[in-house]
Amino acid sequence: MAVADVDLVLRSTRVVTPDGVRPASVAVADGRIAAVAPHDAPVPPGARLADLGDDALLPGLVDTHVHVNDPGRAHWEGFGCATRAAAAGGVTTLVDMPLNSVPPTTTVAALAVKQAVARPAAHVDVGFWGGAVPGNLNDLKPLHDAGVLGFKCFLTDSGVPEFPHLAPDRLAAALAVIAGFDGLLVVHAEDPGVLAAAPPAAGAAYAGFLASRPPEAEHRAIAGLIALAREHGTRVHVLHLSSAGALPLLAAARREGVRITAETCPHFLTLTAEEVPDGATAFKCCPPIREAANREALWAGLADGTVDCVVSDHSPCTADLKTGDFGQAWGGISSLQLGLPAVWTEARRRGHTLADVARWMSTAPAALAGLDRKGAVEPGRDADFAVLAPEETFTVDPAALHHRNPVTAYAGRTLYGVVRSAWLRGRRIAEDGVPGEPAGRLLERGRA
């Protein structure tokens, strides 16, 4: 391995590359991957060797759907604790959602406030989505120029008053503006009319909550998005797809050349409505966890490429907001630290490989957000890695989680895949679930 300036070599019998899983030695120089060499390649003089044995070396996960809530609601989640949880779970890059913080990221000034809070606290690299809300059309291009990776909007009530949803005419106007600079709109796609006609959620019964967010709300919203994306030529991404019934719509639109992609989340791939106990509002999210048959159809959509990526939608809150009433409790599942083992547990049962998981949870999210230095173990990329013991299991203990409020739908579950360590630009940032000092950088669109 005659590579100049190599300072670190990570060696494993299972390195997850874009070409598959194989024994290799990965050379790192100045924070980037310099070479992926044969397993027995000599270590260059002066370089440090980290021999991982049979633990798998994956690209660090890229989680493009994280609600950090800082500033303004840092008692729900702050940049320090969120990025510690990310590092402990093998997530080396996250992209923060523009809402639940105060102010929301809907102007350049608000972006600067959030960046100032995040910069000294980040244990992993952090990028930002901007927000598209009523009245900020003139802020979209300046936010784009300031480095946000795209724009988030809601088609129905967001749950917080400072981030209103876009009515159809305002959605069309935002899509037209964003198309003008070839930006990206990421969308919470539930139709407000369908939701208004459904029975309201109330009480402890999960069945009642599920009935309040019917699949048709997603289907109708996505059909409308497809029509507008076709009309304006805008890049559009469907967030947290819950209903597999929308998969044929998405597949048909993509065959036509409509620029639309979709994600789903670990909780939709691992949990089912049938197993949610009444009153267990740790499982509440919008759109909701649906039935087992729907879960299997989502897995099929991942396998055939209709669903592009898997990201957490980590949306925490204080424990008091997770009351036993599904009508009143905050809707959000905290899983930032657990996404990799949760998805791997179910993926391995279905015959999927670590290469599949890396594609869904690292390569595809990095591509979505335009982070071309992230997402793969190949020369030229940042030396960001997650080291996983894929055959080992652990039982989820909420007290071992690093996010601020230890509320999780995964409590007590036994999962496959122990994250041994995480590495950011060739620096180990977490080991055996314990993060180190903050080492993250703030990421901006179009800038290294």
N, C-alpha and C positions, 0 to 999 in steps of 0.2 A: 504494500500500500504506500506507494511513493507519492504522497500528496503534500505539497508545501504548506506549512503553517498549520497543520493539523494539531490540535491541542487536546482532543478527546476522541476516544473510540468506544462506542457501545456495541457489545457483541452479544448475540442471542441466537439460539437454534431456531427461533421463530420470529423473524422480522417481517412485519406486515407492510409490503410494498404495493404500488399500483399494479404490479404484475403477479401478485400472489404472496403467499407466505413461504419464506425460505430461510435457511441458516445464512447469516451475513454478519459483517462488521460494518458499522456505520461510522464514518469519519466526520468529525465536526471541526470546522475552522471558523473562528471569529463569529460564532453563534449560528452558522449556517451548515447545512449538510454539504460536505465536500465530495463524498463518494459513498456508494453502497457496494462494498467489496466482498469477496468470498469470506466465509466464516473464519478460515484459518490464515487470512492475510496478515503479514507482519505488522505490528504496531509501529508507526513512525517514531523515531527518536524524540524524546521529550514529551510525547503524548501520554495522557493518562488513559488507562484501560478500565472500563466498567463492564465486567463480565456478568451478564444477566442469567447465564445458564439457560434453562428451558423456559423461563418467563418470557412472555411475548412482548415485543416492542412494537407498539402502534404509534401512528401519528397522534399527537395531542388532540384531544377532542375540541371541536369548534362549536360552541353552543350559541346560536344566533337568536335565542328567545329567552331572555332573562330579565325579570323585573327586580331591579336593585332597590328602587324606592328612595334613593338618597340623592339630594337632600330633601328634607321635608317630612319624610316618613321613615327615617333611618331606624326608628324603633321597630319597624316591620323587617327591614333588611338594609344593611349598609354595604358600601363597597369593600370595606375590610373583611367583614365576616362572609359576604357572598363569594369573594374571590378566594378566601381561604377554603371554603367548601368546594369551590371549583377545582383548586389545585389538588385537594385531597382525593377528589374523584377522577383525576386524569384529564380535566378540562383545562386547557392552556390558553384558550381564547374565548371570551364571551362578548356578546353584543347586547347592550342594555336597551330595554324598551323605554319609550319616551314618557310613559305615564306612570302614575303612582308616586312620582317625585313631585315636589313643589319647589320651584315651578316645573311644569312639564317641558319637555324639550321641543318647543314649537317656535322658538326664535333663536337667532344666533346668540343673543345675550344669555338666554336660558341654557344653551349648550355650553357656553363658557363657564357658567356657574357649576354645572354638573362636572365638567372636566376638571375644574379646580378642586372639587371634592374628591374625585376619583384618583387623581394623579398620585398623591402620596400614599394612598391606601391599597393600591392594586397589587395583588399577588400574581395575577395573570394578565395577559394583554386584554385590553378593553376597547371595543368600538361602540358606536352609538347609532341608533336609529333616531331620525327626527320624527315629529308628529305632523299629521295632516288633519286639521280641525277646521270648523267653520271660522272664516275670517282671517286665515293665515296664508292665503294663496301667494301673496307677495313675499312671504318669508321662505317659500320652498326653495327657490333658486339660491338665495343667500346661504341657507342651511346646507344645500348640496355643495356649494363652493367652499363652505367652512369644514367640509369633510365628513358629514354624516353619510352612512352607507346606504340609506334609502329612507322611506317614510312609512310610518304605521298609521292606519286609520281603523275605526270601528264603523260598522254599518248599523249597529244597535247600541244601546246604552253601555258605556264602558264600565260603569260602576263607581266612577269618581267624577265629581261635577266639573273639575278643571280640564277635563279632556272629553268634550262633547263628540258625538258621532256625526258622520257625514250623511245627510239626506241625499237621495239619488242625484239631484241637480248639482249639488256641491261635490259629490263623488266624481261625476263626469267632468266638472271643471278642474278638479285636482288631477285627474288622469291626463287631461289635455296639457296642463302645465308641466307635469312630470315627464310626459312624452317629449316635450320640447327640448329637454336636456338629457334624454335617454336615461332617466332615473328609474328607480324601482319603488313600487308601492306594495307593502305587505299588509294583509287585510284580515281582520277578525270578521269572518263571513257568516253571520247569522241574520236572517231577514226579520226586521222588527214587526212587520205585519203578521207573520206566522207566529212569532212569539206572543204577540198581543192576543191572538185568538186562542192560544193554548191555555189550559187551566193553570192558574198561578201556583207557584211552589209554596208550600206551607207545611210545617210540622216535621216530624222525625222520619217519615217514610221516604226512603230513597225512590221508590216507584213514583211517588208524586212529583219529586224533583225531575226525574227522567221524563215524565210526561210533559213537563213545563218547557222542555227544550227539545222539541221533536226533530227528527232527521230532516224533515222538509224545510226547516228554517235554514239549514246549511245548503240544501240542494238549490233552493230558490235564490239564495244570495250568490252562490257560485255561478249559477246560470247567468245571472245579471252581470257579474264580474266578467265572465267570458265574453258576453256581448260587447261590453264597453272596452275590454282589452283588444278585441278584434277591431272595433271602430277606430280607436285612437292609436293602436300599435304600441301601447304601453306595456312594459314588463310588470307583471302582477304575480304576487306570491300569496297563496292561501295558507294562513296560519292554522296551527293545531287542528288539522282535519280529524274529526271525530266520526263522522258517518261515512261508512264505506259505500253507501248508496250514491255518493257524488263521484266515485271513481270513473264510471263510464262517461260522465260529462267532461271530466278533465282529460281523459284519454282521447276522446273525440276531438276536443279543442286542440290538443297538441298535434294530432295528426293533420289538422287543418293549418298548422303553423302559428296558432295563437300563442303568444309569449306568456304562458302561465305555468307556474310550478306549484308544488304543494309540500307541506311537511305534516308529520304526525308526531306524537309525543310518547315517551316511555309508558305513561299511565294508560294510554289507549291500547298499547301493545301488550301490556302485562296484566292489567286488572280488568274485571268484568262487573257489569251491573249486578249479576246474580250473587256476587260475593260481598257486596257492600252492605254492612249491617245498618239497620235503621238507627238514625241519630249519629252516624259516623261521618261527620261533615269534613273530616280530614280528606275524604274522597271527593268533595264537591269541587267541580271546575266547570267552566262554561266555554265551549260546549261540553256535554257530560260524558263520563265513561258509560259506554253502551254495552250491549249484550255480547256473550261469548262468540256467537256466530259473526257478529260485526267485527270483533277483534280478528278473527281468522281471515276475513275478507280484507282487512287493512294489511295484514301480513302478505297476502297475495298481491296487493297493490304495491307494496315495497319490492317484492320479488320481481315484478314485471316492469318496474321503473315508473309507474304512474305516480307514486309518491317518491319524492326525491330524497328527503332527509328526515332525520329524527332528532329533535331538540327538546329541551326540557319544559318550556313554558313555566319555569320556576317562578311562582307567584305567591310569596309568603305573606304572612300577617302575624299579628300577635295572637296568642292562644285564646284570649277572650273573644276574639272575633270568629272563632270556629265553634260557635254554639251548636247545640244539638238540633237546631231547627234549620232545615235545608232552605227555607225561604229567607232566613235572616243571615245565615253564616256567609262569611267572605268566600268567594269562589276562587280557589287557586290551590295547586298542589306543589309542595316543596320537594324537589328531587334533583337539585343541581349536583349533589355529591354522589347520587345513587344511579344516575342515568345509565352509565356504562354497564355495571353489573346487572341492572334490571333488564336491559335490552339483551345483553349476552345470555342471561339465563333462559329467556324465551327463544332467542335466535338459535341456540345450540339444540334445543329440543326439536326444532323444525328443520334441522340439517343445514342451517346457514353457518358461514365461516366467519372468522375474525376479519377477513378481508371485506366481507359484506358489511359488518358492523363499522369498520373504519370508513368505508365509502359513505354510509348513511350518516354517520355522526361526526365526521371530520372533513372528508374531501368535498362532499356535496354542500354542506353549510358554508364552507370557505368559498366555494365557487359562487354560491348565491350572493354572498356579501361582497364579492370582489376582492377577497383577501388572498391574492395569488401566491403569497409566500407561506401560506398556512396549508394544512390539510393533507400532506402526503410525506412519506419517507422516500425522498428522492433528491438528487443533487440540486442545489440552488434554493431549496426551501429552508425556512427557519428550522433550527434543530429543536423542535417541540415534540415531546414524546410522552406517551403514557405507557408504563410498564405494568403488565397484567399477569397474574397467576390464574389462568382461565379455568383450571380444574378445581381450584380451592373454593370453599364456600364460607360464608359468614352469615350471621343472623343480625338483622338491622336493629340497632339500639339507638333510639333517638338521642340519647345523651352523648353519643359519639359523633354526632353531626356538627358541623361548624357553622351552619347558617344560624341566624340570631335566635329564632324561635323553633325549638325542637318539636315541631308538629309534622308528622309524615304519615302518608297512607301506607308506607312500606314497613311500619313498625312491626317487629316480630317475624318478618318474612325471611326465609333463608334464600340467599342469592348466590349464584356462581360468579366468580371473577373478583379476586382481591387485587385492588390497585396497590402495587408495591411502591411506585414512585411516579412523580411527574417532573418533566424537564422543560425549561423554557429557554430557548436560544442557547442550549448546551449547558444550562445551569440547573441543578436539581433544586426544585422549589417545594417539593413535598416528598416525604418518605414515611412509609408505613402509617399513612393517614395523618401525619403531622406536618403542616405547612411550615416553611421557613419565613424569612423576612420578605416584605414586599419587593418584587422584582419586575412587576408588569409595566408595560408601556401603554400609552393611549394611541389607538389606531385611527387613522383618517383615510377616507376614500382617496385613492390615487396616490397616496404617499406611503413610502416604505416604513 
